[in-house]
Amino acid sequence: MDTKNIELSTYLTEVKSLSDRIVKAQQPIRVLDAIKWDDSIKQAFFSSGCKSLPSVDAEYYLQRPLGFDPLEKKQEFHQIERDLARKLGQLNPLSVIMRRICREYQDVVRMLEARGTATFSNISQELYGSSQDVFHVGDPTIAELGSMMEGTLQQLVELDFLAEEPKTINAKDAVAILNEKIEQVFPGDGLRAMISDGIISDAAAGTDYVKLRADAFFNMRDLRVLEVHEIWVHLGTTLNGMAQPYCTFLGKGPPSATVTQEGLAVLMEILTFSSTPDRLMRLINRVRAITLAEEGADFMDIFAFFKAKGLDDDESYTFSSRVFRGSSSNGMPFTKDLTYIKGFVLTYNFMRLAVHKGKPDRIPLLFCGKTMIEDMKVLVDLVDEGTVIPPRFLPPQFKDLMGLSAWMSFSRFMTSLNFRQLEQDYANIL
C-alpha cells in the first residue's frame, strides 16, 4: 500500500472512530421521554374539570431523572469536539460538521437540565426555531406563514366533499397493515411497526420501528401518510445512515437534523398526494399554538384555542401538552412542532434551487441519513470521495428525477407570478 492510500486509510479510521463516539455518547439522551408529562398530570387536570393549570414546574422534572449525568455528558461531547480538532483539523469540513453536532448535543443537555425554567424554552428556540423567525430578509415569519396558510385551509376543511373518512382501524390492525408495507419496502431489514402506550402522538418513529399509540384509531389515508412520512423518510434515512461505513453519525439526528427530517417527511406527503387539508390544518394549528405561547398564552389559553378549533377535551389536552412539555404550564413553549412547516419550506426551496441550477442529482443526497440542509454542499464532496455512500433506499419519486425535475421547474416559474393579480383576472371564472 502506497503512502497516499495509507494516509487515506488512517483518515477514514479516525473519522469512523470519532463518529462512533458521537453515536455512543448520544444514546442515553432521550429528549421526548425526558420532557413528557405523566398520566397523573392529565388525571389531575380532568379532575379539576379542565379548569386548573397542570402542576408542572422545575420541581416536577427533578422527580424525573434523565438517565445520565449532565455534567459528565457535556464533558464527553466537549472532549470529542477537542479530539476532532486535534485529529481531523480545525478547518476540515467533516470536522466542522461533527464539532457542530457535539456543541448541539451539549445544548440539548443544557436544555434538559433546565426543564421547567425559562432557559429550557430559550434553548429550544435556538435548536428548533421560533415562530418569529424568517427565512430571508423581508419574508413573512413562520407565524405569518402559518396565518396565510390557515386562511386557505379553513375554507377547504369546511367542504363536505373533502371531509376525511371515519377512523375505524384500531392500532392492532393498523400495525399489521404497516408491517406488510415495511416488509415490501425493507424486506429482511428487521424494521417493524408496534403498539406503544407511552407516546403523545398517534404515531412516532424510532431507530428500527414505528410506534402506534395503543388507543389510537386510523383510516386508510392515515396509514398512507404514516407509510410515506414515518417509514419512507424516518426509517429510510435511519437505515441509510446506519449503512454508512465511516460517517456513522448520519444514523442519528440532532435537533438541527429534525428540521430537515420533518420537512422532508411533510414534503413526501405532498408529493405522493397523501396529505389532506385536515392534516395540514393540524400542523398549522401547532404553529399557531406555539406562536400564542411565545406571546404569553398559558396552558389554559392554548387548551381553549384547540377547543375552539373543534377538538374534544382529550385531543385539546394532548396538543396543549405538546406545546408546554419540558416547560411549565404558564411558561414559554417547546418549539419542536415548528420544524414541520419550517423544514418543509427549507427543503422545498433547496430542491427548487437544485433544479434551477441544473443540479437535481443532489436532491437524493437528502436521504443519505439524518442530514442538514446547510451541509449539502459538503455532503456532495464526501460522496464523491467515498467517505459517504449514496442512499441505499430512496422513495420512488427520488429514484427517477425526471418527473420531480419537471415539477420543480414549473414550480419555480409559477411562484414568480403575481397571485393577487391572478385573483383579479380569474374573478369572473371562479
N, C-alpha and C positions, 0 to 999 in steps of 0.2 A: 504494500500500500504506500503510495507516494505521500509527500508531506502535506499537500493540499487536501487529500482525502482524509488523512489523519486529523488535520485541523477541523475539517467539517464534521467528522465523527465525534470529536471531542466537544464541539459546539452543540451538536444535537443532543448528546448525552447530558450536557449541562442544562439545556432547555427542558428536556423531559424531567430531569431530577427536580428542578425548581418548580416546574409546572405541577408535578405530582405533590410537591409540598403545599402548594396553594390549595389543591383539591382536598388534601387531607386536613389542612387547617380549617377549612370552611365547613367540614362535615357536621360538627355539633351545632352550628348556627342555624336555627330554625325560626325565621322571623315571624311567620304567621302563627306558629304554635306558641311563640313567646308572648304574643300580644292579644290573642283571642280571649274573650270573656267566657267564664264557665257558666254552666246551666243555672247555678244559684242566682246569678245576676239577673238572668231573664225571668226566673220564677218570682224573684222579689219585685221586679218591675210590673209584672202582670198582677201580682197580689195587691199592688197599690192601685189597681185599676188603671194602669198606664198613666199615672199622674205624678210620679216622683222620679227625679233623676236617678239613673242607675248609680249605685255606690261604688264608683271606680275612681281610684286616685293612686298616687305613688305608693301608698301603704298597701293597697290591694296587690300590686305587682310584686312587692317584696315577698309576698307569700308564694310566688310562682317562680322557682329557681330557673335560671337559664340553661343549666346543664353543663356549664363551663365557667371557668374563672375569667372574667372580663379583662383583668389586668394582664394575666398570662397570655390570653388570646391576642390582645393588642400588641404585646411584645413579640409574639410569634410572627405576626404579619410584618411587624417592623423589621425583624431580623431577616425574613425572606426578602423584603424590599431592599435591605442593605446588601444582601448576598447577590441579588440580581444586578445591582450596580457594579459590584466587585467582579462578578464572573462573566456577565454579558456586556457590561459597559453602560455608561450613563446615557449615551445617545442612540444605542441600538434600538430600532423601532419596536422589536418584540419586548425588550427590556422595559421600554417606556410604557407599553400596554400593561404588562404584568405588574409593574410597580404601581401603576394607577389602580389596578384591581386590588392590590394589597392595601392601599390607602383607603379605598372604598369600603373594604371589609372592616377596617378599623373604624370608619364612620358608622357602619352598621352596628358594631359592638357598642360604640358610644351612644347610639340611638336607643338600643335595647337597655343599656344601663339607666337611661333617663326616662324609662316608661312612666307615664302618669304626670310628666312635667312638660313645661313649655319647650324645653330643649329637645324633647322627643320629636315634636312636630317641626321644629326648625330644621333638624337634620333630615327628617322625612322630605321636606321641601327641597333640600339640597340633592337628595338621592333620586326622588321620583318627579320633582317639579311642583309648581304652584299653579293654581288656576289663573293667576295674574301674569304668568309667563307668556311671552310672544315668540313666534318662530323667526320672525325677521322684523327689522325696524319698520314701524308703520302698519304692521299686520295686526289683525284682531288678537286679543288674548285668548287663551284656551277657554276661559269663561265666556267670552263674547262669541267664540266659535260655537260653543255649546248652545247658547241662546239662539244663534242663527239657525242651527240645525233643528232646534226644538220647534220653531215655528212651522217648518215644513212637515216634520214628522207628526206633529199633533193633528194636522189635517188628515194624514194617512191612517193613523191608528183609529180614527173615528169612523172610517169607512167599513161598512159591514162586510163587503166582499174581500177585504184584506184582513179580516179577523183570523187569528190563529186557531187551528183545530184544537179540540179539547185534549188535555194531558191525561191520558188513560193508561200509559205504560208505567208500571211500577219499577222501582230500582232494580229488583232482581231480574226482571225480563229485559230491562234496558242493558244491564251488564252482559247478558247472554248475546244480545244483538251486537253490542260494541266489541265483544270478544271475537265474534265472527269477522267483523270489519278489521280488527287488529291482525288477525291471522292471515287475512287476504293481503294486507299491506306489508306486514312484517312477519312473514312465515318463519317460524323457528327461532325468533329472536327473544322469546321469553317475556314479551310485553303482555300486559293484561289489564282488563277493567275489573274493579272490585267495589264492594259496598263498604262505606265508612260512616260512623256516627259522629266523627269529630271534625267535620268541616262546616263552614258557614254557607258557602255557595252550594248550588245543586251539584256541581262537579269541579274537580281540580286535578291537575296532572302532577305526578311525582316523577321520580327518576325512571322507573320502568313500569309505571301503572297510571291508570286514570281512576280516580275515586269518585263514586257517586254517593250522595247523601242518602242514607237508608230510607228516609220518609219522603223523598222527592218523587214526583211524577213527571213524565215526559210525553211528548208526541214525537212522530217520526221526523219532523223538521228539527226539533230539538236535538235528536240523535245525529242528524246530518251535521248540524253545527258543531256538536262535540267531536264528530269524526274529523272534520277539517281543521277545527281550532285546536283541540287537545291532542288528537292522535297525529295528524299530518304535521302540525307545526311543533307543538311542545314535545311530544315523544320523538318525532322525527329528528328535530335538531339535537335532542339529547343523545339519540343513537348515533348521529353523525359526529357529535362532539366526542363521545366516548370511543369512537373508532379512530380518533386522531392518534398517530403514533408518537408524536412529540408534544404538541400543544394540548395536553390533556385537560387544561383548564377550560377549554371550549365546551366541555361536557357539563360544566356547572356555571350558572349565570349569576353575577352580582346584580344589584338593582338597576344599574345602567343598561344591562342586557335585557332586563324585564321590559323596558320601553320598546326595544326592537321586537322582542318576542310577542308581546301583546299586540303591537301594531301590525306585525306580520300575520298574526292569527286572525285579527279582525279583517284585514285585507283579504285573507284567504276566504273568509265567509262571504265577502262581497264578490270576489272573482268567481266563486262557484255558485252564486245566486242562492246561497243557503240562508242568509240572514233575512230578517223581517223588519218592518217598521217598529214593531213592538220591541224586538231585540235591541235595535239601535236606540230606541227611546229609553230603555233601561240603562244603557251606557251613558246617555246624555244626562239622565236624572242623577247618576252618580257624580258627574261633573258639577251639576247644579248644586247638589248637596254639599260637596266639598267647598264650592265657592261660598255658599251661605255660611258654612262653619268657619272659613277663613275670615269672613266678615263679622264674626261674633256670635253666630247662632249656636245654641247648645243642643243637647240630645233631644230635648222635648220639641224644640223648633224643627229639627230635622225629621223627627217622628211625625209631626203634624204635616210637614212637607210631603212625605211619602203617602200619608193617609189621603191628602188632597189629590194625589195622583191616582187614587183608586185602589191602592194596595190595602190588604187587610192588616189587622194588628200584628199578626205574626210576621208577615213579609216586611212591614214597616219597621219593626224592631230589628229584623235581620239586616236590612240595608242601612239602618241608622247605626247599628253597632259596627258595621264595616267602616263607617266614616270615623268613628271615635276609638276604635281598637288601638291599644297602645298608648292612647292619650287618656284624658279624663272626660267625664260626660259633659263637662262645661268648658273643655279646653279646645285647643286647635286640632285640626283633623290629621289623620294618617292619609297621605295623598297618593297612595299606590294606584287607586282606581282612576287617576288621571291618565295612566300610561296607555290605556286602550285607545283613546282618541289622540293623545299626543303622539304615541308610537305609530298610529295609522297615518297621520299627516307626514311624519318624518320619513317613514318607509315608502309611502306612495310617492312623495317628492323625489326620493332617491331613485326610484325606478323610472319615473318620468324623465329625470335628467340623464340617467344612464342611457336611455333610448335616444334622447335628443342629441347626446354627444357621440352616438354610434358605438356605445359600449354595453349593449344589452347582455353580453356574456358575463358581466359582473353580477347581475341580479341573482343567479342561483347561489352565489357565494354567501348570501344571507343565511343559507341553510347549513353552512359548514359546522355549526354548533351554536352556542349561545353568544352570538356576535353582537357588535355595537356598530351603528351606522358610521360613527366617526373613525372607525378602524378599517373601513372597507378598502381604502387605497393600499394600506399596508398589507391587508389580507391577500390582495391580488398578487403582490410580490412574494408573499410567503407561499402561496400555492404554486407560483411559477418556479420557485427554488426547491419545492418539495418538502418544506418544513410543515406545511399544512396540506392535507389531501382534500380534493374536491368532495362535496357531499355524496355520501353513498346512496341516500334516499332523497328524492325530490318529488313533490306533488306533480301530477300530470301537467298542470298549467306552466310549470317551470322547466319541464324536460324539453319541450318544443317551444322555443322562444318566438317563433314567427307570429303566432296569434297574439301573444302578450305584447310584442313589439308594435304590432299594428294598432292594437287597442290603445296603448300608451301614446302613440304618435297622434292619434285623433284627440286624445285627452289633452295633450299639450296645446293643440290648436284650439279646441273648444273653450278652454279656460281663458283664452285671450279675448273672447267675445264679451261685449257689454251685456250682462244679464238683464239689467234694468231696461235697456233699450229693447232687448228681445221681448220682455214682458209687454211693452207698449206695442211693438209691432205685431205680436200674436194676440192682442187683446180681443180682436173680432173673430178669432179662430177657436180659442179655448174658453 
